[in-house]
Amino acid sequence: MPDSSDGNRDPSHGGREKEVTRRWALAGIIGLAALSILASPANEFSSALVTALARDTPEANEPPTPEAPAPAAESEADPEGPVRANYTWAKLGGSLVYDDAVYVSAKEEQRRTLDGDPVVLFTVEVANANASDSQPMSGLTVKCRVGEDAEQAGSRPSQLIPEQAPWPGLDEAVPPSTTARATYACPMLPQENYLQVEVNFSNVHNRREAMTFSGSVSRDGASTELATPRP
């Protein structure tokens, strides 16, 4: 007996099935075409961009960062400037060194009286560690101050004390690998005990950073008279 339900089937039902089938086929064709395009070597940049977009990485949304400019060249030291030192202050008895291997030190020797006036003796040494070049002493000045307060410690006259010694003085060039010494007297009252010594080279052809040596001075030996220096 024939099925009477066939007569009740919607005549549009078959059309819808064909439409769905057609759409699926079209989607498959588009998908294959897209895969072919992405796999093409000519679209490597596009493929990378698509991957970045899929991962939501910053590279997909931000422009490339420009290359950083090359660092500016450091300015060269002024050839006309003074020769630099490792430090510009040290305790009495210590030493400082210039960039060209010239060492300077100042040390307190003892208290004395000079023509009845109390003084303190100190020695300045310049050691030339260069193996070939002499160190000129032109423009050398040695000043002394008494007191710890830099503003209140006034400069006092430092007097060179000539000595009969087997080493060269500071009035001539210091030969290579040689140390030169000179002793000075600075006025200092018995109740004073802090000495500052400034060593400077101020000649236009021998300019160096000034060095300061400072420290306390022993009170011993103040009654010993020092022979008057020869002019």
C-alpha positions, 0 to 999 in steps of 0.5 A: 500500500503506498505511503500516503505521507509522500503526498503531504511532503513540502515541495520546497524541502528538496530545494533547501537541501540542494541549497545547503549542499551548494553552500558547503561546497562553496565554503570548501572551495574558498577554504582551499583557495585561502590555504593555497594563498597563505602557503605561497612564498610570495605571501610570507609577510601576510602569513606572518601578519595573520599569525601575529593577529591571531596571537594578538601580539604587539607586533601586529598593532605597533609600528616597528621601533626605529633604530636608536641613534648612535651614542655621541662620542665623548668629548676629548679632554682639553689639551690646554687644561691642567694635568689631573690627579687621582685625588686633590687631598690627603693627610700629612704623610700621604701621597697623591699622583698625577695622571702622568705618574708624578707623585707628590707628598707632604709630611710634617717634620717637627716644631722649631723656632726660627729667629725666635718665632715658633714654626713647624717644618714640613717636607714636600717630595716630588717623585718622577716615576716616568722612565724617560721624561724629566719633570720640570718644577717651573711654576711650583708654589708651596703655601701653608695654612694653620687651622682646620676651618678652610675659610678661617685658616689664612695663608701664611708665608712658607719659607724654604729651608736650604739643606745640605742633602744628597737628594736634588731640590725642587728648584730644578727639573726632577730626572726620570725615576728620581725623587726630589725634596725640599723642606719649608718652615710655616709660622705656627704658635704653640697652641696651634696644631693643625697644618694645611699644605697646598702644592701647586704648579701654576706655570702656563707650560706646567699646569697641574691640579692643586693638591692639599695635605693636612693633619695635626702636628705634634707639639714636641720640639718647639723650643729647639732653635733652627739655624737661620736659612741662608738667603 
